[in-house]
């Protein structure tokens, strides 16, 4: 009854949900768009700043690295600063980073701007999820998070298209200048409408936890980003250091009275299973968002803009499916949606692994990409909503920080792993050819690598499908709503 009363008290205030959501979604869109908006500009930046491919990749890797460091700390920040102040501070930090990127005259300054952007994003995204969880009653959370996930996946999906169009028509600096006015509007809306929704507990700042978290999460992302590198120590040393730091971090959190990132959410079996399913989906999806354009440009000889346009319908489909799946989750619960999503994904990647070739038709690529993102849309919102619904309100900041951190780690790990697999099979194919430098052989070897990536991804998705069958076959929302109602009734009796 204590838990029911706690949830009831959390939700008895009537929030101005629509304008708050608009402000949050607009800010989230600007931040998430930046994760992929530079993908099509990297070649131009290499030429302009005279840097290598390994160096220029840090504009993307560094962004994920800093987000992986900032997100775990967000649980502490959410409990220490009011919702509105934290939102405003995060958007201002992001704005400063965007402006620095736009006016940068050297690669070092551009990279610094990207890292500042990532700090703002890493603090903002968990705060958005936490706020949406609190201002929406349990029976409407699926729909609310579905709308947010429309942003989370649609923004990175359309990033390459926007990037390709701008690079083709304007200077790369406009990739940042165009984002500035939208960020300013979101800041104004947030200053006016965002309310303080989190109860501040002002936990003490544990600098050792912050250091261990930074080494652990940051080192892990740095290590996996070097998978495929010729220098094994760039993978081994960061991964070993990260593993030791993460073990020490978890043990410290478990023995602290007020931990920076509480590990108790993992005691809920459905939360833990949801995290695993969420990580698998992000591993496959983020890797595919990188590998498929590489196939379109390098093997089929398409322009960056054309490849971006081919990726666009899938992003739109995912944007449509995400809120629908959230609404269906509110009505029917998680199991049927998540299992169906992974079943559809398995079919899509089986077909992709067999259809990828020099003669594949563009309509076939678009159709299979769209099918795969239908699966993603059916998985992401229900799995995230169901995971967070298992927790009591005091664990919301920690639950959102955990899920968002794992998403970034999974995205970085999946991208590095599957690109390394593609490269290994590509090199194996080239070694067997009499003339490996011929353009046609280069394309054929790349296709060979992509086919094997999609085959491995199919196996991973089959594993996720089996795991999804273990999700509790009940509508946890309806049960929770009934508990909330009982809690309110009990409170009235006491009064």
KOLDOPA-49421 format. One record per residue (C-alpha): z, x, y; residue in three letters. Coordinates in steps of 0.2 Angstrom, whole numbers, padded with zeros to 4 digits, always signed. Layout:
// residues N
ZXYAla
...
***
This chain:
// residues 495
+0000+0000+0000Unk
+0003+0015+0011Unk
-0015+0020+0010Unk
-0021+0002+0013Unk
-0010+0001+0029Unk
-0017+0018+0035Unk
-0035+0012+0033Unk
-0031-0004+0041Unk
-0023+0004+0056Unk
-0038+0016+0058Unk
-0050+0001+0059Unk
-0041-0012+0069Unk
-0048-0006+0086Unk
-0065-0014+0090Unk
-0077+0000+0096Unk
-0092-0002+0106Unk
-0102+0004+0091Unk
-0120+0003+0096Unk
-0120+0014+0112Unk
-0109+0026+0103Unk
-0121+0027+0089Unk
-0136+0029+0100Unk
-0127+0044+0109Unk
-0122+0052+0093Unk
-0139+0050+0085Unk
-0149+0057+0100Unk
-0138+0072+0100Unk
-0140+0075+0081Unk
-0158+0073+0082Unk
-0160+0086+0095Unk
-0149+0098+0085Unk
-0157+0095+0068Unk
-0175+0096+0075Unk
-0171+0114+0079Unk
-0168+0119+0061Unk
-0187+0119+0057Unk
-0195+0118+0074Unk
-0199+0136+0075Unk
-0206+0137+0057Unk
-0224+0136+0063Unk
-0221+0148+0078Unk
-0215+0163+0068Unk
-0231+0172+0067Unk
-0234+0171+0085Unk
-0216+0177+0089Unk
-0219+0192+0077Unk
-0234+0197+0087Unk
-0227+0194+0104Unk
-0210+0203+0101Unk
-0217+0216+0089Unk
-0205+0213+0075Unk
-0207+0212+0056Unk
-0207+0196+0045Unk
-0189+0200+0039Unk
-0183+0202+0057Unk
-0191+0186+0063Unk
-0184+0176+0048Unk
-0167+0178+0056Unk
-0172+0165+0069Unk
-0170+0153+0054Unk
-0158+0162+0043Unk
-0146+0166+0057Unk
-0146+0147+0062Unk
-0140+0142+0045Unk
-0128+0157+0044Unk
-0119+0152+0060Unk
-0119+0134+0055Unk
-0111+0139+0038Unk
-0097+0148+0048Unk
-0095+0134+0062Unk
-0094+0119+0051Unk
-0078+0123+0041Unk
-0069+0127+0057Unk
-0074+0109+0064Unk
-0061+0101+0053Unk
-0048+0110+0063Unk
-0057+0107+0080Unk
-0058+0088+0076Unk
-0039+0087+0074Unk
-0036+0098+0089Unk
-0047+0090+0102Unk
-0052+0073+0107Unk
-0068+0066+0100Unk
-0077+0065+0118Unk
-0071+0082+0123Unk
-0078+0090+0107Unk
-0094+0080+0108Unk
-0097+0086+0126Unk
-0092+0104+0123Unk
-0104+0105+0107Unk
-0119+0097+0117Unk
-0116+0109+0132Unk
-0116+0124+0120Unk
-0132+0118+0112Unk
-0140+0116+0129Unk
-0135+0133+0135Unk
-0142+0140+0119Unk
-0158+0130+0121Unk
-0161+0136+0139Unk
-0158+0154+0134Unk
-0171+0152+0120Unk
-0184+0145+0132Unk
-0182+0159+0145Unk
-0180+0173+0133Unk
-0190+0189+0137Unk
-0185+0199+0121Unk
-0182+0195+0103Unk
-0164+0199+0104Unk
-0161+0186+0118Unk
-0171+0173+0108Unk
-0160+0176+0093Unk
-0144+0176+0103Unk
-0150+0159+0110Unk
-0153+0152+0092Unk
-0136+0158+0087Unk
-0128+0149+0102Unk
-0138+0133+0097Unk
-0131+0134+0079Unk
-0113+0135+0086Unk
-0116+0119+0095Unk
-0124+0111+0080Unk
-0111+0116+0068Unk
-0097+0109+0078Unk
-0107+0093+0083Unk
-0114+0087+0066Unk
-0097+0085+0057Unk
-0090+0077+0073Unk
-0104+0064+0072Unk
-0101+0060+0054Unk
-0082+0058+0056Unk
-0085+0047+0071Unk
-0097+0036+0062Unk
-0085+0034+0047Unk
-0071+0029+0059Unk
-0080+0017+0071Unk
-0088+0007+0056Unk
-0079-0004+0044Unk
-0080+0001+0026Unk
-0093-0012+0022Unk
-0105-0006+0035Unk
-0103+0013+0033Unk
-0118+0014+0021Unk
-0130+0007+0034Unk
-0122+0018+0048Unk
-0124+0034+0038Unk
-0141+0028+0033Unk
-0147+0028+0051Unk
-0139+0045+0054Unk
-0147+0052+0038Unk
-0164+0046+0045Unk
-0161+0059+0059Unk
-0154+0072+0047Unk
-0170+0072+0037Unk
-0183+0065+0048Unk
-0180+0078+0062Unk
-0182+0093+0051Unk
-0197+0084+0042Unk
-0207+0081+0058Unk
-0201+0098+0066Unk
-0216+0108+0058Unk
-0229+0094+0065Unk
-0222+0095+0082Unk
-0221+0114+0082Unk
-0239+0115+0076Unk
-0245+0103+0090Unk
-0236+0112+0103Unk
-0241+0129+0097Unk
-0259+0123+0097Unk
-0258+0116+0115Unk
-0244+0125+0124Unk
-0233+0141+0124Unk
-0220+0142+0111Unk
-0207+0141+0125Unk
-0211+0122+0126Unk
-0203+0120+0109Unk
-0186+0122+0118Unk
-0191+0115+0135Unk
-0196+0098+0128Unk
-0179+0097+0119Unk
-0169+0100+0135Unk
-0171+0083+0143Unk
-0167+0073+0127Unk
-0151+0084+0126Unk
-0146+0080+0144Unk
-0148+0062+0141Unk
-0138+0062+0125Unk
-0124+0072+0135Unk
-0124+0058+0149Unk
-0124+0044+0136Unk
-0110+0053+0126Unk
-0100+0056+0142Unk
-0101+0037+0146Unk
-0099+0029+0129Unk
-0091+0040+0116Unk
-0073+0036+0113Unk
-0059+0045+0106Unk
-0057+0039+0089Unk
-0048+0053+0079Unk
-0029+0054+0079Unk
-0025+0072+0085Unk
-0012+0081+0074Unk
-0014+0098+0083Unk
-0013+0109+0067Unk
-0008+0127+0070Unk
-0023+0139+0071Unk
-0023+0150+0056Unk
-0033+0165+0061Unk
-0033+0172+0043Unk
-0041+0156+0037Unk
-0054+0157+0050Unk
-0058+0175+0045Unk
-0058+0171+0027Unk
-0069+0156+0030Unk
-0081+0166+0040Unk
-0083+0180+0027Unk
-0084+0168+0013Unk
-0097+0155+0019Unk
-0106+0167+0031Unk
-0107+0181+0017Unk
-0113+0168+0004Unk
-0127+0162+0015Unk
-0132+0180+0020Unk
-0132+0185+0002Unk
-0143+0171-0004Unk
-0155+0174+0011Unk
-0159+0191+0004Unk
-0163+0185-0014Unk
-0180+0193-0018Unk
-0176+0208-0007Unk
-0180+0225-0014Unk
-0163+0231-0010Unk
-0151+0223-0022Unk
-0135+0229-0012Unk
-0140+0217+0001Unk
-0137+0203-0011Unk
-0123+0210-0022Unk
-0111+0216-0008Unk
-0111+0200+0003Unk
-0110+0189-0012Unk
-0095+0199-0020Unk
-0086+0199-0003Unk
-0090+0181-0001Unk
-0083+0176-0018Unk
-0067+0186-0015Unk
-0065+0178+0002Unk
-0068+0161-0004Unk
-0055+0162-0018Unk
-0042+0169-0006Unk
-0047+0155+0007Unk
-0045+0141-0006Unk
-0029+0148-0012Unk
-0022+0149+0005Unk
-0027+0131+0010Unk
-0019+0125-0006Unk
-0002+0133-0001Unk
-0002+0128+0017Unk
+0007+0113+0024Unk
-0007+0111+0037Unk
-0022+0119+0030Unk
-0038+0122+0041Unk
-0049+0114+0027Unk
-0039+0103+0015Unk
-0045+0105-0003Unk
-0036+0089-0009Unk
-0053+0079-0007Unk
-0059+0088-0023Unk
-0045+0079-0033Unk
-0055+0063-0031Unk
-0068+0065-0046Unk
-0081+0054-0037Unk
-0080+0065-0022Unk
-0082+0081-0032Unk
-0097+0074-0042Unk
-0105+0067-0026Unk
-0104+0085-0018Unk
-0113+0092-0034Unk
-0127+0079-0033Unk
-0128+0081-0014Unk
-0130+0100-0016Unk
-0144+0098-0029Unk
-0154+0087-0018Unk
-0152+0098-0003Unk
-0157+0113-0014Unk
-0173+0105-0020Unk
-0178+0096-0004Unk
-0176+0111+0009Unk
-0185+0123-0003Unk
-0199+0111-0005Unk
-0200+0108+0014Unk
-0204+0127+0015Unk
-0214+0130-0001Unk
-0226+0115+0001Unk
-0232+0121+0018Unk
-0234+0138+0012Unk
-0246+0132-0002Unk
-0256+0121+0010Unk
-0258+0136+0023Unk
-0260+0151+0011Unk
-0268+0143-0004Unk
-0279+0129+0003Unk
-0282+0138+0020Unk
-0276+0124+0031Unk
-0270+0126+0049Unk
-0251+0125+0053Unk
-0254+0109+0063Unk
-0264+0101+0048Unk
-0251+0106+0036Unk
-0238+0098+0047Unk
-0247+0082+0048Unk
-0248+0081+0029Unk
-0229+0083+0028Unk
-0226+0070+0041Unk
-0229+0054+0031Unk
-0215+0059+0019Unk
-0203+0062+0034Unk
-0207+0044+0040Unk
-0205+0037+0023Unk
-0188+0045+0021Unk
-0183+0039+0038Unk
-0187+0021+0033Unk
-0179+0022+0016Unk
-0162+0030+0022Unk
-0155+0015+0032Unk
-0162+0003+0018Unk
-0153+0013+0005Unk
-0137+0013+0016Unk
-0138-0006+0017Unk
-0141-0008-0002Unk
-0126+0003-0005Unk
-0115-0009+0005Unk
-0121-0023-0006Unk
-0123-0016-0023Unk
-0114+0001-0024Unk
-0120+0019-0028Unk
-0124+0021-0046Unk
-0141+0011-0047Unk
-0147+0019-0031Unk
-0143+0037-0035Unk
-0149+0037-0053Unk
-0165+0028-0047Unk
-0167+0041-0034Unk
-0166+0056-0046Unk
-0177+0047-0058Unk
-0191+0045-0045Unk
-0188+0063-0040Unk
-0190+0069-0058Unk
-0207+0060-0060Unk
-0213+0066-0043Unk
-0210+0084-0047Unk
-0217+0083-0065Unk
-0233+0077-0057Unk
-0232+0090-0043Unk
-0230+0104-0056Unk
-0245+0098-0066Unk
-0256+0093-0051Unk
-0255+0108-0039Unk
-0271+0118-0040Unk
-0286+0123-0029Unk
-0294+0107-0031Unk
-0280+0095-0028Unk
-0284+0081-0016Unk
-0275+0079+0001Unk
-0271+0060-0003Unk
-0263+0066-0020Unk
-0252+0079-0010Unk
-0247+0066+0002Unk
-0243+0053-0011Unk
-0232+0064-0022Unk
-0223+0071-0007Unk
-0219+0053-0001Unk
-0213+0049-0018Unk
-0202+0063-0019Unk
-0194+0058-0002Unk
-0192+0041-0008Unk
-0180+0048-0021Unk
-0171+0058-0007Unk
-0169+0043+0003Unk
-0161+0033-0011Unk
-0150+0048-0015Unk
-0143+0055+0001Unk
-0135+0040+0010Unk
-0127+0032-0005Unk
-0120+0049-0012Unk
-0113+0054+0005Unk
-0106+0037+0009Unk
-0098+0035-0008Unk
-0090+0052-0008Unk
-0082+0050+0009Unk
-0076+0032+0004Unk
-0065+0040-0009Unk
-0054+0048+0004Unk
-0040+0042+0015Unk
-0043+0043+0034Unk
-0032+0059+0036Unk
-0045+0068+0025Unk
-0061+0062+0034Unk
-0062+0077+0045Unk
-0060+0088+0030Unk
-0072+0078+0019Unk
-0086+0078+0032Unk
-0083+0097+0035Unk
-0084+0100+0016Unk
-0100+0090+0013Unk
-0109+0097+0028Unk
-0104+0115+0024Unk
-0110+0112+0006Unk
-0127+0105+0012Unk
-0130+0121+0023Unk
-0125+0132+0008Unk
-0136+0122-0004Unk
-0151+0122+0008Unk
-0150+0141+0011Unk
-0147+0144-0008Unk
-0161+0133-0014Unk
-0173+0140-0001Unk
-0169+0158-0006Unk
-0169+0155-0025Unk
-0185+0145-0026Unk
-0195+0156-0014Unk
-0189+0171-0025Unk
-0195+0162-0041Unk
-0211+0159-0033Unk
-0213+0177-0027Unk
-0209+0183-0045Unk
-0222+0173-0054Unk
-0234+0176-0040Unk
-0232+0195-0043Unk
-0233+0193-0062Unk
-0249+0184-0060Unk
-0256+0197-0048Unk
-0252+0211-0060Unk
-0263+0203-0074Unk
-0278+0202-0062Unk
-0291+0216-0061Unk
-0293+0213-0043Unk
-0277+0207-0035Unk
-0282+0210-0017Unk
-0296+0197-0018Unk
-0292+0182-0007Unk
-0296+0170-0021Unk
-0284+0179-0033Unk
-0271+0179-0020Unk
-0272+0160-0018Unk
-0272+0158-0037Unk
-0257+0168-0039Unk
-0248+0158-0026Unk
-0252+0142-0035Unk
-0246+0150-0051Unk
-0229+0153-0042Unk
-0228+0136-0034Unk
-0232+0128-0051Unk
-0217+0137-0059Unk
-0206+0132-0044Unk
-0209+0114-0046Unk
-0206+0116-0065Unk
-0189+0124-0062Unk
-0185+0111-0049Unk
-0189+0097-0061Unk
-0176+0104-0073Unk
-0163+0105-0060Unk
-0167+0086-0055Unk
-0166+0081-0073Unk
-0148+0089-0074Unk
-0144+0079-0058Unk
-0151+0063-0065Unk
-0139+0065-0081Unk
-0124+0068-0069Unk
-0128+0053-0059Unk
-0125+0042-0074Unk
-0107+0047-0073Unk
-0105+0039-0056Unk
-0092+0024-0057Unk
-0102+0009-0060Unk
-0094-0002-0047Unk
-0095-0006-0029Unk
-0081+0004-0022Unk
-0084-0004-0005Unk
-0080-0021-0011Unk
-0064-0015-0019Unk
-0059-0005-0004Unk
-0063-0020+0008Unk
-0051-0031-0003Unk
-0038-0018-0002Unk
-0039-0017+0017Unk
-0038-0036+0018Unk
-0022-0035+0006Unk
-0015-0022+0018Unk
-0018-0032+0033Unk
-0010-0047+0025Unk
+0005-0037+0020Unk
+0006-0030+0038Unk
+0006-0048+0045Unk
+0020-0053+0032Unk
+0031-0038+0038Unk
+0028-0043+0056Unk
***
